[in-house]
Amino acid sequence: MRSSDTAPPARGPTGRRADRGSVTAEAAVAVPALVVFTMALVWALMAASAQIQCVDAARAGARAAARSEPETAALSAARSAAPPGARISLGRDGDLWRVRVEAASPGPGTPALTLTAEAVALAEDTVGSDDR
């Protein structure tokens, strides 16, 4: 290949290289992708935070029920730690109290994702009883 076979870089009317706008075009593609990635990351963090709240609410409700507090007090303890709009169910299964917390994932226009947590605690009134 002779040096005369290679063409010099194309120059525009101002004498600069013709590919000058490529940085702008690349940024026009990259910036929206970064915005979408950042929004997905923020949503994931919000969902993780709400999941932790569900776990804490289930534990608080199960502890309160295990201490033989009234069911309204156990539900109130769970509701105070739960994310807004959470559904809380409380029930006894033999010697165990079960609390289940369900909540929709937070954020505008979020995907259909239901966050759930369940906690189980041994009822205090069964501890040390000889009639088992």
N, C-alpha and C positions, 0 to 999 in steps of 0.2 A: 504494500500500500504506500503510495507516495504522499508526501505532505500536501501536495496540491489537491488530493482527492478528498480531504476532510474539509468540510465547510466550517467557517467560523460561526459562532453562535449568532442567531438572528438578532437583529437590532431593530428596535422600534423607531418611530419618527423622532424621538428625543435623543436617540443614540444609546439608549439603555437596552438591556436584554429583554426579549419579548416575553419571557416567563415571569415577569415581575409580579403579576396578579395571582400567581399560584399560591402564595402564602395566604391571601385572603380567601381563596376558594377552599383551601385545606382547613382554615379556621371556621369557615361557614359549615363545614361538615363536622368538625371535632367539637365545637362548643355545644351544639344541641345534644350530642351523645354524652358529653360530660354532665350536662344538666339532668338528663334522664337518669344517668347512673347515680348522681347525688340525690335525686328525689327518691330513687329506689332504696338507697342506703338509709335515708332519713325515715322512710316508711318502715323498713326492717327494724330500726332501732326503736321506733314507737311501738311496734308490735311486740318486740321483746320486753319492753317496759310494761306493757299491758299484761303480758303473760306472767311476769313476775308479780304483778299486783293480784292476778287471779290466784296464784299459788299462796301468796300471803293471806288473802281473804279466806281461802279454804282452810288454811291452818288456824287462823284466828277463830273462825266459826267452830271448828272441831274441838279446839281447846276449851272454848266456852261451854260447848255442849257436854264435853267430858267432865267438866267441873260441876255438872248438874245445875247449871244456870237455866232459867226458863228459855224455851225455844225462841221467844222474841228477842231475848238478850243475845243469844248465839247468832241469830240472823242479823241483828244490828251490828254485832262485832264484825261479821263477815262483810256486811254491806259498807261499813266505814272504810275498809281496806280495799274493796273491789273497785275496778274501773267503772266509770259512769255507764249506766244502762245494762249492767251485768245481771244475769239471772242466777239466783242462788237457791239451791235445794238442800234441805236438811232432813235426815232420816236416821232411824236407829235400826240396826240389823244385829239382833242378839245382844252381845256385849259391846258392840262397836257403834259409834256415831260416825256417820258419813256426811260430808259436806261437799257439794259439787258447785263450782262456779263456772259459768259460761258467759263469754262476752264477745262481741263482734270486734274485729281488728279495727284500730283507730285510723283516722285519716279520711280525706275526701275521696270519694270514688274508689275505695279500696277493693281489692279482689275479695271474693266471698271466702272469708277465712274466719272460723269460729275458734276462739281461744278457750281452752278448758283446763281446769285443774280440779283435783279431788284430794281430800285429806280424810284420814280415818284416825279416830282416837278411841282408846278403851275407856268406857264409862267408869267413873270413879266408884259408883255404887256397886259395881261388881268386883272390885278389888278386895281380896281378903274374905270373900264370902265362902262359907263351907258347903253350901247347897249345890255345888256344881257337880 
